[in-house]
Amino acid sequence: MDLSTTRRPRLVILTSDKRADPYNLEEIQALADVVLTDADGLPDAIADADALLLWDFFSRALPDAWPRASRLRWLHVSSAGVDHVLFDELVASGLPITNAHGFFDQPIAEFVLASVLAHVKDLHGSKELQRARVWRHRETGRAADQRVLVIGTGGIGRATARLLRAAGLDVTGAGRRTRQDDPDFGTVVDSARLAEHVAGMDHVVMAAPLTPQTRGLIDAGVLAAMEPHAHLVNIGRGAHVDEEALIEALRGGQIAAASLDVFATEPLPPESPLWDLDNAHVSAHMSGDVRGWQDGLADIFLDNLRRFTSGAPLRNLVDPVRGYVPRSS
């Protein structure tokens, strides 16, 4: 699709009172006629928009506003995941969609490594003993040579694999295409046959995009196939995991622990049993949110806006059928 134009594009930025506007808004306004709107104002604002920036990337307002988007030629989502915008009408339209592919890879990989080490070294137990003012010497595990299955062979999964390998862990990948010579994973097994591959793993890390194939991938059968000492880390999406089955697996000691940054409902409801389970470690969907992350997302968008206004190829083009940016993009 030719994105070049002889006039200034009209850009709608969907924001909210929970997030500051992009720090480089003046530079954005130098390239486009900008309209800032919240979810309530989106249907009217999008009616004559050439481009839409989902700065509030958690918003679910776009499907309802979509029938008004007759002139839209580009959508940018300021997050790595785009599953929430891939409704049927948008996918069928062929509209170019870009995202923040790559930005969160290293921060999330660091979060996974921290979660693995906190589990192996029982740092959670040490904190509880500290609160109780109990001095209890004990032995903890050794991370080196433990086995990890990383589900998802995209940028986040690869950055995670590299960090875990650097710490001495034995890493295997799980993805759509099996292979034996992957540069980051070595062996990649079939994620569709996950229950066959989790046995013997000390840690299972969910790092895949949310697609129809990965929704509910970690179900009761997969959890039953995991080792009793296994540790689950989910930094993908809450919908990757059957949450009720996970709660039962944690309660019954079917698996040892879970480090969870994403949930079926967010914020995690106060009544969720996950809050009270000693072997569930909850964080507030923050694995990639290092200091300065919003400025980094604004820089990615500005780079693509310059490309859009000049007719140059956009970066981080999402394949709407696959639900993510292919590695060649």
ABEGO torsion letter per residue (X at the ends): XBABBABBBBBBBBBBAABBBBAAAAAAAAABBBBBBBAAAAAAAAAABABBBBABAABAAAAAAAAABAABABBBBBBABAAAABBAAAAAAGBBBBBABGAAAAAAAAAAAAAAAAAAAGAAAAAAAAAAGBBBBBBBBBABGBBBBBBEABAAAAAAAAAAAAAGBBBBBBBABBBAABAAAGBBBBAAAAAAAABGBABBBBABBBBAAABGABBAAAAAABBAABBBBBABBAAABBAAAAAAAAAAGABABBBBABBABOBBBAABAAAABAABBBBBGAAABBBGAAAAAAAAAAAAAAAAAAGBBBBGBBBAAAGBBBAAX
